[in-house]
Amino acid sequence: MSTPRTVASSESGDDVLNPTNSVVASSTTSLMSNPKYLVWIRHLSSLTAPILARVINCTTFAQVWQTLANMHMAQTQASLLKMQLQTTKKGKLSMADYIQKMRTISDNLSVSLTPASDTELVSHILSGLNPDYDSLIDSVYVGGSSISLEELTNLLLNHEARMIQRLEIDISINIAARSGFNHSHK
């Protein structure tokens, strides 16, 4: 039968995992019974296998708790980033700025160890577009096969350029029409 890991106190006051059911009473070699042993063993035994795997090499309970806190913070951050990825809209951003913003969110998800796939990113980018892009969105979905992020980026930038060009032509026509209207009524 193997001896379970137990708790001892280090010089810094942190509880240290110790292979015996005792603690060092002082810097001498005398040992005394460790009352924290059963409490900490209950805490450790309640951890799931994946979490236990993350904390198994911790030598102090302070490290265990810090590791658990970091894991929780990373999961919370990843959830917030996923929500941001799902709810970000193009709005008045240029297409290049919008795609860059979405890629940045996706890159931050990758750093938090929960990356979004290119397929997910393509879907989120498309869902954040305004109705001016409905025809392009329909053509992407009608195609049936998945589109790469680079292909989507090129399509969206070209679509935006055509929309800007049409707007500039419409403005020029309106200016010319008003100018001609003003000259004919003088």
N, C-alpha and C positions, 0 to 999 in steps of 0.2 A: 504494500500500500504506500503510495507516495504522500509526502508531506505537503499539505496545501500551502499556497502563498498567503502570507498574513501581513499585518500592518505593524510598522515600527515608526518612530519619530526620528527625523533627521536633525542635524544640528540647526538647520534653518527653521525647524518646527513643522515642516511638511510631513504628512504621513507618508511613509515609504513602504512599498510592498516588500515583505520579508518572508523567506521560506519557512520560518518557524512561528509558532504561536506565542511569540514573546516580543518584548521591546527592550531596547538598550536603555537602562535606567540612567546612565550617565556616560561619560567618555570611557569609563572603565568597562570591564567585560561582564559585569553583573547584569543578569536578565530578570525581568519580572513579567507576570502575566499581562497580556494586552487586551484590555476591555473593548477596544475598537474592532478587534478581529471579526467577531460574528456580524457586527453591523456592516462592515465593508464587504465581507464575503456575500452577505445577502444582496448588497447593492450590485456587486460584480456579477453574481449569478442571475440577476434580473435582466442583464443586457442581452440583446439578440446577437446571433452569431456574426452578422456583418458589422455591428457596432463594436462588439468585443474584439474583432479582428483589427479595428482601427486603434484600439486603446491597449492592446496586449503588451506592447513594448514600453508603455508608460511606467516610470519607476516611482512616481508619487501620485497620490490621489489628486493633488492640485493639477498635475498634468492630465489625468483622466478627465477631470471636469473641464479643463481648458479645451481639450480635444473635442469633447462633446459639445461645448459651447460653440466652437469654431465650425463643427459640422452643422449645427442648427443654423448658425448665421449664414453659412454658404447655401443651405437649402432655402432659407428665407430670401436671400438675395437672388437666387436662381428663379424662384417663384415670381418675384417682382419683375425681373427682367423678362420672363416669359409673358407676363401680363402686359408689360410695356410693348413687347414685340407684337402681341395680338391686337393692341388698341391704338398703336401709333397710326396717325393719318397723314397723308401728304400735305393737306391744307394748302398753304401758299408757298411751301418750299419748292425750290426748283427740283426737277426729277433727280438730278445728280446729288443734291443735298439730301433728298428723301432717301434715296438708295443708300447713301453713305451712312445716314443715321440708322437705318435698319441693319446694315452690316456691322456697325459699331455695337449695337445691342446684341446681335448674334455673336460677335467676337467676345463680348463680355460674358455671354452665356458659356462659351467654350472655356473661358478662363475659370468659370465656376464649376467646371467638370460636367455640365449638362448642356452640351452643344445642341443647337438647332440644326437639323439637316438642311441642305440646300432646297429640298422640296418644301419643307416647312417654311423656310424664309421666302421662297417664291410665293407661296400661298398667302403669307402674311403681308407681303408687299402688295400683292394684287388686291387684298381685302381693304387695304388702306387708301386706295385710289378713289378719286371723286368720279362722278358720272361722266366727265369728259373722256374717261378711259374705258367706258363700258364696251365699246365695240372691240377694242384691243383685248380686254379681259375675256369676252365671249370667244374670240378667235383662239386665244390660248387654251381655254377649256374645251372647245370643240375639237381641237387637234387630237385629243385623246392621249397622246404620249406626253410624258413630262418634259418640261422645258428647263434648261439649265439656267442658273442665275445669270451667267454672262449673256446668254441669248435674250433673257428677259430684260436685262439692263440695256442692251442694244435696241431692242424693240421699243422700250419706254422712252429712251433718249431720242430716238428717231421720231416717235409719235409726238413727243413734246416739241421737237424742232418744227415739225409740220404744223402743229397747232399755233405756235408762235408766228410762223411765216404767214399762215392764213389770217391771223389777227392783224399783222402788220399790213397785209394787202387790204383787208377790210377797212382799216384806219385810213390808209392812203386813198381808197375809193371814196370814203366819207369826206375826207378833207377836199379832194378834188371836186366832188359833187357840191359841197357847200361853197367852195370857191367859185364854181361856175354859176351857182344859183345867185350868189351875191353880185357877180358881175352883170348878170342879165337883168337885175332889178334896179340898177343905178340909173 
